[in-house]
Amino acid sequence: MSDLKQRALDYHAFPRPGKLSVESSKPCTTQSDLSLAYTPGVAEPVREIHRDPANAYRYTNKGNLVAVITDGTAVLGLGDMGALASKPVMEGKAVLFKRFAGIDVFDIEINAPSVEAFIETVVNIAPTFGGINLEDIAAPHCFRIEKELRERLDIPVFHDDQHGTAVIVAAGLLNALELQGKQLNQVNIVFLGAGAAGCACARLLKVMGAQHITMVDRSGVLYGQRDDLHDMNRDLARDTDARTLEDVMPGADVFIGVSAANALAPDLLKLMAAKPIVFALANPDPEILPVQAHAVRDDLIMATGRSDFPNQVNNVLGFPFLFRGALDARARQISIAMQIAASRALAELARLPVPQEVLDAYKLDALEFGKEYIIPKPFDPRLLEHVAGAVARAAVAQA
């Protein structure tokens, strides 16, 4: 058994199983406390909430409570592991919500025989929560699930695998383009991977101004006449004669991979335009390793999904602060405007001088905006105020 495997298992098993616990936020040590916490005193907030449902935000934890919900059909890079096996990941997500944004979480793993059953389950439990974070749900079902829940619920519903990834990708890309002297509305962007994350990233970039995006999946380029397109990716198809990744890489300015390990051959990287940008985000192994990419192109900027390489596209830079801003503003949804606000705030933060405590946390002597620092570090304490604040302001502006 590898050292990492054993340490990971021990971390989850000891000193008690799991990563979460429920702790009371009120004293309950005397008879008087008990009479307030439960009967008869608890009847008073019940009456107030029955009179006006908005009072739930005043008298319960609803306004700071998010549900992290999955069916376990797309767990990390492991695939369909089932609801129960996904629980360690959902608990981990809860820990990140709490650590980075002070948000409480219940993780909920659902065995649902159908998409309809999953949706109805979430709708039925939604009154408990101030927001819903959907997680690790396979495409194309994830698109329908999010869409219907957003339409039926009056609290934010957010599929992090889609939109969280998109927010961080957009932030990093804005800065990479700045450094390479290119404009979003002019560059040719190639996506390898047209699942939940790829489609969401492409749509957000289009709203932000991207004009030239080509999507490629395992069957090739998404073009208008393909007979296997569905409602959730048809809008991203192009009118083109190109059919393969090899057809679209010549002259590309940006490659964004959300696909599989080793899916981008170094020879294809050679075909890209001058000063290319490569986001190889497959986990744990990217579409091309940085050492391979830099060996064939010395003019590129590169990001991956891994913490052991520069420029990690890490969703923890997004979802805690998106929900913090949404909850603080009492928003009914996390809108495109709020997502763009988060992306721009992240991009701006990476351009500011890095405080010493961030350098200490990562054992660095120096760190400044440049090719190996286009995205803030997760332990930057400024993220909460800078990003959550921007999201809240965007929510209020459109209310």
Kinemage of the C-alpha trace (Angstrom):
@kinemage 1
@onewidth
@group {chain A} dominant
@subgroup {mainchain}
@vectorlist {calphas} color= white
{ca met a 1} P 0.000 0.000 0.000
{ca ser a 2} L 1.477 3.351 -1.003
{ca asp a 3} L 2.289 5.954 1.630
{ca leu a 4} L -0.274 8.400 0.185
{ca lys a 5} L -3.001 5.756 0.145
{ca gln a 6} L -2.418 4.815 3.777
{ca arg a 7} L -2.198 8.412 4.937
{ca ala a 8} L -5.445 9.221 3.119
{ca leu a 9} L -7.255 6.251 4.653
{ca asp a 10} L -5.928 7.054 8.135
{ca tyr a 11} L -6.934 10.711 7.727
{ca his a 12} L -10.522 9.681 7.033
{ca ala a 13} L -10.679 6.951 9.683
{ca phe a 14} L -9.045 8.541 12.765
{ca pro a 15} L -9.572 9.744 15.419
{ca arg a 16} L -13.199 9.179 14.403
{ca pro a 17} L -14.605 8.248 10.980
{ca gly a 18} L -15.408 10.965 8.465
{ca lys a 19} L -14.630 14.670 8.183
{ca leu a 20} L -17.787 16.304 9.544
{ca ser a 21} L -19.644 16.731 12.823
{ca val a 22} L -22.627 18.782 13.997
{ca glu a 23} L -21.996 21.211 16.844
{ca ser a 24} L -24.486 23.418 18.630
{ca ser a 25} L -24.201 27.168 18.095
{ca lys a 26} L -26.219 27.894 21.262
{ca pro a 27} L -25.600 26.938 24.891
{ca cys a 28} L -27.532 23.986 26.236
{ca thr a 29} L -26.200 23.384 29.729
{ca thr a 30} L -29.099 24.364 31.995
{ca gln a 31} L -32.811 23.697 32.326
{ca ser a 32} L -33.444 27.237 31.096
{ca asp a 33} L -31.326 26.618 27.978
{ca leu a 34} L -33.223 23.420 27.295
{ca ser a 35} L -36.570 25.182 27.545
{ca leu a 36} L -35.411 27.690 24.930
{ca ala a 37} L -33.693 25.210 22.611
{ca tyr a 38} L -36.659 22.874 22.529
{ca thr a 39} L -40.080 22.834 24.121
{ca pro a 40} L -41.717 25.137 25.083
{ca gly a 41} L -39.535 28.000 23.787
{ca val a 42} L -38.972 26.598 20.292
{ca ala a 43} L -42.663 27.131 19.542
{ca glu a 44} L -42.106 30.880 19.266
{ca pro a 45} L -39.832 30.850 16.197
{ca val a 46} L -42.070 28.171 14.684
{ca arg a 47} L -45.014 30.562 14.886
{ca glu a 48} L -42.962 33.420 13.454
{ca ile a 49} L -41.792 31.349 10.492
{ca his a 50} L -45.326 30.095 9.859
{ca arg a 51} L -46.487 33.721 9.856
{ca asp a 52} L -43.689 34.825 7.482
{ca pro a 53} L -41.401 32.217 5.843
{ca ala a 54} L -38.647 34.826 5.494
{ca asn a 55} L -38.207 34.584 9.258
{ca ala a 56} L -36.481 31.237 8.722
{ca tyr a 57} L -33.426 33.297 7.818
{ca arg a 58} L -33.660 35.065 11.188
{ca tyr a 59} L -34.373 32.178 13.512
{ca thr a 60} L -32.678 29.157 11.863
{ca asn a 61} L -29.416 28.347 10.096
{ca lys a 62} L -31.094 28.291 6.664
{ca gly a 63} L -29.271 31.430 5.502
{ca asn a 64} L -25.850 29.874 6.057
{ca leu a 65} L -26.619 26.265 5.170
{ca val a 66} L -25.877 24.674 1.802
{ca ala a 67} L -26.670 21.147 0.646
{ca val a 68} L -23.953 19.384 -1.338
{ca ile a 69} L -25.921 16.807 -3.315
{ca thr a 70} L -24.890 14.020 -5.678
{ca asp a 71} L -25.970 10.726 -7.169
{ca gly a 72} L -22.362 9.574 -7.460
{ca thr a 73} L -22.454 9.099 -11.224
{ca ala a 74} L -19.314 11.143 -11.997
{ca val a 75} L -17.073 11.095 -8.928
{ca leu a 76} L -13.834 13.005 -9.497
{ca gly a 77} L -11.991 11.151 -12.246
{ca leu a 78} L -13.312 7.812 -11.044
{ca gly a 79} L -16.628 7.719 -12.916
{ca asp a 80} L -19.859 6.161 -11.653
{ca met a 81} L -18.962 5.051 -8.139
{ca gly a 82} L -22.474 5.196 -6.725
{ca ala a 83} L -24.017 7.439 -4.103
{ca leu a 84} L -22.476 5.883 -0.988
{ca ala a 85} L -18.915 5.789 -2.319
{ca ser a 86} L -19.183 9.481 -3.187
{ca lys a 87} L -19.688 10.473 0.453
{ca pro a 88} L -15.998 11.141 1.248
{ca val a 89} L -15.879 13.617 -1.633
{ca met a 90} L -19.069 15.375 -0.525
{ca glu a 91} L -17.772 15.581 3.050
{ca gly a 92} L -14.574 17.055 1.655
{ca lys a 93} L -16.569 19.639 -0.243
{ca ala a 94} L -18.324 20.538 3.001
{ca val a 95} L -14.984 21.037 4.738
{ca leu a 96} L -13.900 23.465 2.010
{ca phe a 97} L -17.131 25.456 2.253
{ca lys a 98} L -16.566 25.845 5.988
{ca arg a 99} L -12.820 26.488 5.861
{ca phe a 100} L -12.851 29.109 3.128
{ca ala a 101} L -16.239 30.821 3.501
{ca gly a 102} L -17.652 29.905 6.907
{ca ile a 103} L -20.636 28.129 5.294
{ca asp a 104} L -22.237 25.111 6.964
{ca val a 105} L -23.043 22.094 4.811
{ca phe a 106} L -25.050 18.904 4.926
{ca asp a 107} L -23.778 16.380 2.398
{ca ile a 108} L -26.591 14.378 0.795
{ca glu a 109} L -25.993 11.315 -1.355
{ca ile a 110} L -29.076 10.158 -3.245
{ca asn a 111} L -29.900 6.746 -4.678
{ca ala a 112} L -32.387 7.762 -7.353
{ca pro a 113} L -33.848 5.339 -9.924
{ca ser a 114} L -34.371 8.148 -12.430
{ca val a 115} L -33.576 11.776 -13.165
{ca glu a 116} L -37.146 12.644 -12.199
{ca ala a 117} L -36.749 10.940 -8.821
{ca phe a 118} L -33.499 12.810 -8.153
{ca ile a 119} L -35.116 16.142 -8.994
{ca glu a 120} L -38.158 15.475 -6.819
{ca thr a 121} L -35.957 14.455 -3.891
{ca val a 122} L -34.018 17.704 -4.056
{ca val a 123} L -37.183 19.790 -4.410
{ca asn a 124} L -38.716 18.079 -1.390
{ca ile a 125} L -35.751 18.742 0.913
{ca ala a 126} L -34.947 22.244 -0.380
{ca pro a 127} L -36.808 24.188 2.373
{ca thr a 128} L -34.020 23.246 4.794
{ca phe a 129} L -31.324 25.063 2.847
{ca gly a 130} L -30.208 28.486 1.671
{ca gly a 131} L -28.520 26.999 -1.408
{ca ile a 132} L -27.971 23.783 -3.349
{ca asn a 133} L -24.542 22.724 -4.669
{ca leu a 134} L -24.897 19.886 -7.170
{ca glu a 135} L -21.777 17.774 -7.448
{ca asp a 136} L -20.359 14.872 -9.459
{ca ile a 137} L -23.456 14.216 -11.586
{ca ala a 138} L -22.805 12.824 -15.054
{ca ala a 139} L -23.692 14.616 -18.281
{ca pro a 140} L -26.118 14.982 -19.936
{ca his a 141} L -28.410 14.390 -16.922
{ca cys a 142} L -26.660 17.117 -14.932
{ca phe a 143} L -27.846 19.764 -17.409
{ca arg a 144} L -31.506 18.852 -17.080
{ca ile a 145} L -31.287 18.437 -13.307
{ca glu a 146} L -29.800 21.879 -12.784
{ca lys a 147} L -32.149 23.559 -15.237
{ca glu a 148} L -35.319 22.151 -13.662
{ca leu a 149} L -34.165 22.800 -10.100
{ca arg a 150} L -33.270 26.399 -10.941
{ca glu a 151} L -36.755 26.862 -12.372
{ca arg a 152} L -38.576 25.278 -9.441
{ca leu a 153} L -36.634 26.547 -6.422
{ca asp a 154} L -36.261 30.041 -4.962
{ca ile a 155} L -32.711 29.478 -3.652
{ca pro a 156} L -29.422 29.310 -5.581
{ca val a 157} L -28.819 26.016 -7.391
{ca phe a 158} L -25.291 25.633 -8.707
{ca his a 159} L -23.585 22.692 -10.415
{ca asp a 160} L -19.975 23.260 -9.455
{ca asp a 161} L -18.526 20.817 -11.972
{ca gln a 162} L -20.006 23.059 -14.660
{ca his a 163} L -19.989 26.644 -13.488
{ca gly a 164} L -17.351 26.546 -10.781
{ca thr a 165} L -14.840 25.225 -13.277
{ca ala a 166} L -15.964 27.835 -15.807
{ca val a 167} L -15.433 30.715 -13.377
{ca ile a 168} L -11.854 29.688 -12.598
{ca val a 169} L -10.999 28.914 -16.230
{ca ala a 170} L -12.305 32.305 -17.308
{ca ala a 171} L -10.289 34.089 -14.614
{ca gly a 172} L -7.078 32.332 -15.555
{ca leu a 173} L -7.675 32.843 -19.250
{ca leu a 174} L -8.251 36.583 -18.858
{ca asn a 175} L -4.858 36.908 -17.218
{ca ala a 176} L -3.088 34.559 -19.624
{ca leu a 177} L -4.436 36.551 -22.565
{ca glu a 178} L -3.229 39.770 -20.944
{ca leu a 179} L 0.261 38.357 -20.572
{ca gln a 180} L 0.315 36.996 -24.133
{ca gly a 181} L -0.974 40.259 -25.587
{ca lys a 182} L -4.183 38.777 -26.984
{ca gln a 183} L -7.882 39.626 -26.833
{ca leu a 184} L -10.687 37.253 -25.868
{ca asn a 185} L -12.881 38.343 -28.763
{ca gln a 186} L -10.141 37.619 -31.301
{ca val a 187} L -8.491 34.356 -30.243
{ca asn a 188} L -9.245 30.899 -31.619
{ca ile a 189} L -10.151 28.598 -28.734
{ca val a 190} L -10.234 24.796 -28.970
{ca phe a 191} L -11.953 22.731 -26.289
{ca leu a 192} L -11.174 19.041 -25.969
{ca gly a 193} L -14.049 17.640 -23.936
{ca ala a 194} L -17.681 18.626 -24.351
{ca gly a 195} L -19.183 17.327 -21.144
{ca ala a 196} L -20.536 19.356 -18.244
{ca ala a 197} L -17.355 21.337 -17.558
{ca gly a 198} L -16.405 21.918 -21.187
{ca cys a 199} L -19.832 23.150 -22.237
{ca ala a 200} L -20.160 25.452 -19.224
{ca cys a 201} L -16.695 26.934 -19.770
{ca ala a 202} L -17.425 27.568 -23.443
{ca arg a 203} L -20.766 29.222 -22.716
{ca leu a 204} L -19.325 31.525 -20.064
{ca leu a 205} L -16.475 32.559 -22.341
{ca lys a 206} L -18.960 33.273 -25.139
{ca val a 207} L -20.967 35.553 -22.846
{ca met a 208} L -17.734 37.296 -21.875
{ca gly a 209} L -16.878 37.986 -25.507
{ca ala a 210} L -15.222 34.935 -27.082
{ca gln a 211} L -16.139 34.710 -30.769
{ca his a 212} L -14.220 31.707 -32.068
{ca ile a 213} L -14.730 28.483 -30.088
{ca thr a 214} L -14.489 24.951 -31.465
{ca met a 215} L -15.632 22.022 -29.328
{ca val a 216} L -14.135 18.546 -29.782
{ca asp a 217} L -15.290 15.394 -28.017
{ca arg a 218} L -14.404 11.722 -28.373
{ca ser a 219} L -16.364 11.576 -31.631
{ca gly a 220} L -14.626 14.633 -33.085
{ca val a 221} L -15.574 18.243 -33.747
{ca leu a 222} L -19.064 19.377 -32.763
{ca tyr a 223} L -20.415 20.499 -36.118
{ca gly a 224} L -23.994 21.361 -36.973
{ca gln a 225} L -24.840 18.229 -38.951
{ca arg a 226} L -23.776 15.701 -36.325
{ca asp a 227} L -26.718 13.449 -35.486
{ca asp a 228} L -25.650 12.725 -31.900
{ca leu a 229} L -25.900 16.279 -30.561
{ca his a 230} L -28.402 17.021 -27.798
{ca asp a 231} L -30.152 20.080 -26.424
{ca met a 232} L -27.307 20.813 -24.027
{ca asn a 233} L -24.486 20.997 -26.579
{ca arg a 234} L -26.151 21.750 -29.914
{ca asp a 235} L -25.745 25.501 -29.406
{ca leu a 236} L -21.972 25.055 -29.251
{ca ala a 237} L -21.674 23.288 -32.610
{ca arg a 238} L -19.967 25.121 -35.475
{ca asp a 239} L -20.603 25.276 -39.179
{ca thr a 240} L -17.244 23.850 -40.235
{ca asp a 241} L -15.644 21.211 -42.416
{ca ala a 242} L -13.184 20.329 -39.626
{ca arg a 243} L -13.801 16.921 -38.095
{ca thr a 244} L -10.879 16.082 -35.813
{ca leu a 245} L -8.666 17.687 -33.195
{ca glu a 246} L -5.836 17.544 -35.720
{ca asp a 247} L -7.946 19.646 -38.090
{ca val a 248} L -8.528 22.483 -35.615
{ca met a 249} L -5.240 22.796 -33.732
{ca pro a 250} L -3.268 24.634 -36.485
{ca gly a 251} L -3.311 28.336 -35.599
{ca ala a 252} L -5.240 27.864 -32.353
{ca asp a 253} L -4.405 30.448 -29.698
{ca val a 254} L -5.957 28.585 -26.761
{ca phe a 255} L -6.367 24.901 -25.936
{ca ile a 256} L -8.619 23.979 -23.009
{ca gly a 257} L -8.682 20.299 -22.134
{ca val a 258} L -11.349 18.830 -19.881
{ca ser a 259} L -11.030 15.320 -21.225
{ca ala a 260} L -8.497 12.592 -20.437
{ca ala a 261} L -4.848 11.956 -19.680
{ca asn a 262} L -2.350 12.305 -22.524
{ca ala a 263} L -5.043 13.368 -25.013
{ca leu a 264} L -2.951 16.179 -26.523
{ca ala a 265} L 0.071 15.014 -28.506
{ca pro a 266} L 3.113 17.301 -28.326
{ca asp a 267} L 3.191 17.476 -32.130
{ca leu a 268} L -0.247 19.126 -32.094
{ca leu a 269} L 1.031 21.743 -29.690
{ca lys a 270} L 3.621 22.694 -32.277
{ca leu a 271} L 0.818 23.672 -34.666
{ca met a 272} L -0.662 26.335 -32.399
{ca ala a 273} L -0.265 30.062 -32.978
{ca ala a 274} L 2.555 32.088 -31.458
{ca lys a 275} L 2.302 32.607 -27.697
{ca pro a 276} L -0.282 29.880 -27.101
{ca ile a 277} L -2.240 29.192 -23.926
{ca val a 278} L -2.758 25.595 -22.794
{ca phe a 279} L -5.117 24.642 -19.984
{ca ala a 280} L -4.743 20.860 -19.560
{ca leu a 281} L -7.241 20.197 -16.799
{ca ala a 282} L -7.815 16.434 -16.790
{ca asn a 283} L -7.215 15.000 -13.315
{ca pro a 284} L -5.129 13.472 -11.959
{ca asp a 285} L -3.145 13.305 -15.194
{ca pro a 286} L -3.476 16.220 -17.640
{ca glu a 287} L -3.896 16.044 -21.404
{ca ile a 288} L -0.221 16.935 -21.663
{ca leu a 289} L 2.302 17.308 -18.863
{ca pro a 290} L 3.945 20.719 -18.419
{ca val a 291} L 7.408 19.274 -18.985
{ca gln a 292} L 6.277 17.904 -22.355
{ca ala a 293} L 4.543 21.118 -23.345
{ca his a 294} L 7.452 23.374 -22.434
{ca ala a 295} L 9.843 21.059 -24.290
{ca val a 296} L 8.134 21.855 -27.598
{ca arg a 297} L 6.950 25.433 -26.936
{ca asp a 298} L 8.943 27.983 -24.965
{ca asp a 299} L 6.386 30.729 -25.585
{ca leu a 300} L 3.319 29.207 -23.944
{ca ile a 301} L 1.432 29.774 -20.712
{ca met a 302} L 0.118 26.609 -19.124
{ca ala a 303} L -2.339 25.667 -16.385
{ca thr a 304} L -3.426 22.285 -15.045
{ca gly a 305} L -5.765 20.961 -12.392
{ca arg a 306} L -2.903 19.801 -10.171
{ca ser a 307} L -1.435 21.488 -7.128
{ca asp a 308} L 2.111 20.340 -7.896
{ca phe a 309} L 2.315 22.486 -11.043
{ca pro a 310} L 1.979 26.278 -11.382
{ca asn a 311} L -1.421 27.773 -12.201
{ca gln a 312} L -3.769 25.231 -10.672
{ca val a 313} L -7.364 25.601 -11.850
{ca asn a 314} L -8.931 24.729 -8.506
{ca asn a 315} L -12.665 25.064 -7.912
{ca val a 316} L -12.070 25.981 -4.285
{ca leu a 317} L -11.248 29.434 -5.657
{ca gly a 318} L -14.862 29.722 -6.777
{ca phe a 319} L -17.715 27.890 -5.106
{ca pro a 320} L -17.157 28.990 -1.473
{ca phe a 321} L -17.115 32.644 -2.465
{ca leu a 322} L -19.912 32.390 -5.020
{ca phe a 323} L -22.177 30.917 -2.362
{ca arg a 324} L -20.933 33.336 0.321
{ca gly a 325} L -21.818 36.284 -1.880
{ca ala a 326} L -25.156 34.754 -2.925
{ca leu a 327} L -26.166 33.912 0.645
{ca asp a 328} L -25.145 37.327 1.947
{ca ala a 329} L -27.207 39.029 -0.764
{ca arg a 330} L -30.125 36.616 -0.256
{ca ala a 331} L -29.953 35.900 -4.001
{ca arg a 332} L -32.450 33.526 -5.594
{ca gln a 333} L -29.844 32.217 -8.032
{ca ile a 334} L -26.168 32.455 -8.936
{ca ser a 335} L -26.544 34.279 -12.219
{ca ile a 336} L -24.179 34.654 -15.149
{ca ala a 337} L -23.492 38.212 -13.995
{ca met a 338} L -22.445 36.907 -10.575
{ca gln a 339} L -20.195 34.294 -12.179
{ca ile a 340} L -18.534 36.908 -14.375
{ca ala a 341} L -18.046 39.141 -11.335
{ca ala a 342} L -16.282 36.268 -9.582
{ca ser a 343} L -14.050 35.586 -12.591
{ca arg a 344} L -13.026 39.209 -12.939
{ca ala a 345} L -12.401 39.537 -9.205
{ca leu a 346} L -10.159 36.463 -9.251
{ca ala a 347} L -8.255 37.817 -12.241
{ca glu a 348} L -7.795 41.187 -10.548
{ca leu a 349} L -6.582 39.604 -7.313
{ca ala a 350} L -3.814 37.696 -9.112
{ca arg a 351} L -2.432 41.000 -10.371
{ca leu a 352} L -2.084 42.500 -6.887
{ca pro a 353} L 1.039 42.143 -4.712
{ca val a 354} L 1.004 38.819 -2.851
{ca pro a 355} L 0.956 39.126 0.966
{ca gln a 356} L 3.674 37.481 3.037
{ca glu a 357} L 1.252 35.040 4.679
{ca val a 358} L 0.518 33.515 1.274
{ca leu a 359} L 4.227 33.123 0.574
{ca asp a 360} L 4.649 31.498 3.988
{ca ala a 361} L 1.743 29.111 3.390
{ca tyr a 362} L 3.318 27.874 0.164
{ca lys a 363} L 6.939 28.139 1.350
{ca leu a 364} L 7.820 30.629 -1.381
{ca asp a 365} L 10.302 33.502 -1.356
{ca ala a 366} L 8.433 35.497 -3.985
{ca leu a 367} L 5.357 35.311 -6.181
{ca glu a 368} L 4.129 37.864 -8.681
{ca phe a 369} L 1.755 38.118 -11.610
{ca gly a 370} L 3.289 36.362 -14.591
{ca lys a 371} L 3.323 33.190 -16.643
{ca glu a 372} L 3.526 30.954 -13.573
{ca tyr a 373} L 1.046 32.920 -11.483
{ca ile a 374} L -2.167 33.758 -13.329
{ca ile a 375} L -4.623 32.496 -10.687
{ca pro a 376} L -4.673 33.304 -6.942
{ca lys a 377} L -3.658 30.682 -4.417
{ca pro a 378} L -6.503 29.039 -2.437
{ca phe a 379} L -5.058 30.092 0.925
{ca asp a 380} L -4.985 33.773 0.002
{ca pro a 381} L -7.045 35.374 2.807
{ca arg a 382} L -8.166 38.183 0.500
{ca leu a 383} L -10.360 35.849 -1.547
{ca leu a 384} L -13.305 36.012 0.835
{ca glu a 385} L -13.689 39.774 0.784
{ca his a 386} L -12.554 40.324 -2.800
{ca val a 387} L -14.498 37.594 -4.598
{ca ala a 388} L -17.531 37.114 -2.332
{ca gly a 389} L -17.913 40.883 -2.166
{ca ala a 390} L -17.923 41.183 -5.954
{ca val a 391} L -20.516 38.409 -6.217
{ca ala a 392} L -22.769 40.027 -3.618
{ca arg a 393} L -22.547 43.394 -5.343
{ca ala a 394} L -23.457 41.811 -8.674
{ca ala a 395} L -26.441 40.089 -7.036
{ca val a 396} L -27.698 43.327 -5.529
{ca ala a 397} L -27.196 45.220 -8.797
{ca gln a 398} L -29.503 42.883 -10.701
{ca ala a 399} L -32.088 42.407 -7.955
